[in-house]
Every structure is written in C-alpha cells, then in structure tokens.
Amino acid sequence: MNIQFITSIIALVALIFSIVVFASRWQAMQRLPFGKDRSIPKDSAWKGIMYAFTLGMMPWAKESTRIHMLAYLRGIGFHIGIFAGLAALIASPWFENIPFAIRALFAVLTGSGALMGAAGGVMRVAEKNLRGISTRDDHAAVWLVSLWLGAMAFALIAPAFLPAMYVVSAAMLVYAPLGKIRHCIYFYFARLFYGLHIGRRGVASGLIEHSIPSGRRSHAPQFGGVGAASARLEQEAHNG
C-alpha cells in the first residue's frame, strides 16, 4: 500500500463519520417539537417557503448584502469553491481519467474559494468589531476550509498533492459536524421556518413584489451609522 491509498482510506473514513454525525443532527432536529402557529392564515405558507429559498436569498433582499455587496460576493465565491471542492473530493479517485481542462476549471473554482476564505479570515482579525464577535470556532472553521480548498486546487493540477489533500480533507470532514461548519444543515431549517412564518402571515406577497431587481432601490432604504455597521457585521459573520 502506498501513501496515497492510505490517506484516501483515512479521508473515506472521515467522510463516513461526517455523514453519520450530520445525519444524527438532522434527525435530532426533526424530533424537536414543532410549535403550532395558532394565528389565522392570511396567505399560503408555501409561497413564503418558495420566497425564502429563492428571491429571499438574492443580494438585494437583505440590508447587509445591499450595503456590503463585496462581502456578499466574497461569500458566494467561497461557497462555490466549497461545493466544487466536495464534488472534486468525491471524484478524486478518478482524477487521472478526467480531462485536464475540467480539472483545471475546478482548480480555479477551489483556488478562488480558498482566496475568498482567507480574505474572510483576515477580516475577522483586522476588523475591530468583527474581531470582537469572532470565536475560536469561527477562526478555525474559515482557515481549515480555506486550507482544504487550497490543497484541493493543487491536487487537481498535480496528483502528487493528493496525499496532502486527503489528510487535510480528513481533518475538515471530522471537524465539520462538530464545529461551526455544522450550520450548513441548520441553515435550511432556519429558512424553512422563516418561509412558513412570512407565508402564513401574508408578508411574502409584498416581499416578492418588492424583490424585482429593477425597482429594488426605491423599496430598499439604505441606512448609515449603527445600522450600516450592524449590517456589515451580519454579512461578514455569515460568510465565514
């Protein structure tokens, strides 16, 4: 057995561990009692859910993203890199059979994601207010994922980096369901409950009407001072 095979097995075990723990957390959330909304429905809950997972996630739907678009785009680039990295990790045993052009494309996506993540890590240290609300878990999560994306980018271009990539992947996969990264499953529950609430209360229709990009500036007031600072902190903390 060579080092690449051994490290790939370690990464596989870590992947299985991550899936099992994430699944247990998902089931635990499903078992929690669901508080019944006793108010009289004013509209369809499904309309709110559809908004929460579509237009409600657009950059102009939140004050924090409207004011700090660069932070939003950095977060988008970071998460695109993560999804590309997960796809590449699954395909890694067959890298030699994948055309170099495709591997190069994924290397660009993961490499860019690593840079976006590192930028977020620097912001958590350099920005006073953001530094004040950042925990060790926040710092560990963003730097570990950034390191993993960087290792993946190198492995996609040069197979010699595969063992190193597998080791970093194993560390990230073990940490994911135990640290801050586990927010990836709670995010969907949060959006679901948000959508159910605004749908039943009849708020979703108005939000959908005001989510037309061409008219968003007339319906999306910009706030300075404390409001802008709070929005910046919210956006940066969410992006990682």
GILIN-V618000 format. One record per pair of residues at least 12 apart in sequence whose C-alpha atoms are under 7 Angstrom apart, sorted by sequence separation. I is the first residue (numbers start at 0). J is the second residue. D is the distance in whole Angstrom. If there is no record, write none. Layout:
i->I j->J d->D
i->I j->J d->D
This chain:
i->150 j->163 d->7
i->151 j->164 d->6
i->150 j->164 d->5
i->147 j->164 d->7
i->120 j->138 d->6
i->147 j->167 d->6
i->120 j->141 d->6
i->147 j->168 d->6
i->83 j->105 d->6
i->120 j->142 d->6
i->83 j->108 d->7
i->84 j->109 d->6
i->116 j->141 d->6
i->117 j->142 d->7
i->83 j->109 d->6
i->144 j->171 d->7
i->80 j->108 d->5
i->81 j->109 d->7
i->117 j->145 d->6
i->143 j->171 d->6
i->80 j->109 d->4
i->116 j->145 d->5
i->80 j->111 d->7
i->81 j->112 d->7
i->80 j->112 d->4
i->113 j->145 d->4
i->79 j->112 d->7
i->113 j->146 d->7
i->78 j->112 d->7
i->76 j->111 d->7
i->77 j->112 d->4
i->113 j->148 d->5
i->76 j->112 d->6
i->77 j->113 d->7
i->112 j->148 d->7
i->113 j->149 d->5
i->77 j->115 d->5
i->110 j->148 d->6
i->76 j->115 d->6
i->77 j->116 d->6
i->109 j->148 d->5
i->110 j->149 d->5
i->140 j->179 d->6
i->109 j->149 d->7
i->140 j->180 d->6
i->73 j->115 d->6
i->109 j->151 d->7
i->110 j->152 d->5
i->136 j->178 d->6
i->137 j->179 d->6
i->109 j->152 d->6
i->136 j->179 d->6
i->106 j->152 d->4
i->106 j->155 d->6
i->106 j->156 d->7
i->103 j->155 d->7
i->102 j->155 d->6
i->103 j->156 d->6
i->102 j->156 d->7
i->84 j->148 d->6
i->84 j->151 d->7
i->141 j->239 d->6
i->129 j->232 d->6
i->119 j->239 d->6
i->52 j->190 d->7
i->51 j->190 d->6
i->51 j->193 d->7
i->48 j->191 d->6
i->51 j->194 d->5
i->50 j->194 d->7
i->48 j->194 d->4
i->47 j->194 d->4
i->48 j->195 d->6
i->47 j->195 d->6
i->44 j->194 d->7
i->45 j->195 d->7
i->47 j->197 d->5
i->48 j->198 d->7
i->60 j->210 d->7
i->44 j->195 d->5
i->47 j->198 d->4
i->46 j->198 d->6
i->45 j->198 d->7
i->50 j->203 d->7
i->44 j->198 d->4
i->10 j->165 d->5
i->17 j->172 d->6
i->21 j->176 d->6
i->43 j->198 d->5
i->44 j->199 d->5
i->6 j->162 d->6
i->10 j->166 d->7
i->13 j->169 d->5
i->17 j->173 d->6
i->20 j->176 d->6
i->42 j->198 d->6
i->43 j->199 d->6
i->47 j->203 d->5
i->54 j->210 d->7
i->59 j->215 d->7
i->16 j->173 d->7
i->42 j->199 d->5
i->46 j->203 d->7
i->50 j->207 d->7
i->3 j->161 d->7
i->7 j->165 d->6
i->10 j->168 d->6
i->14 j->172 d->6
i->17 j->175 d->7
i->41 j->199 d->6
i->42 j->200 d->6
i->3 j->162 d->5
i->6 j->165 d->6
i->10 j->169 d->4
i->13 j->172 d->6
i->17 j->176 d->6
i->40 j->199 d->5
i->41 j->200 d->5
i->42 j->201 d->5
i->2 j->162 d->7
i->6 j->166 d->6
i->9 j->169 d->6
i->13 j->173 d->6
i->40 j->200 d->6
i->41 j->201 d->5
i->71 j->234 d->7
i->67 j->231 d->6
i->70 j->234 d->7
i->74 j->238 d->5
i->70 j->235 d->6
i->63 j->230 d->4
i->62 j->230 d->6
i->63 j->231 d->6
i->63 j->233 d->6
i->64 j->234 d->7
i->63 j->234 d->6
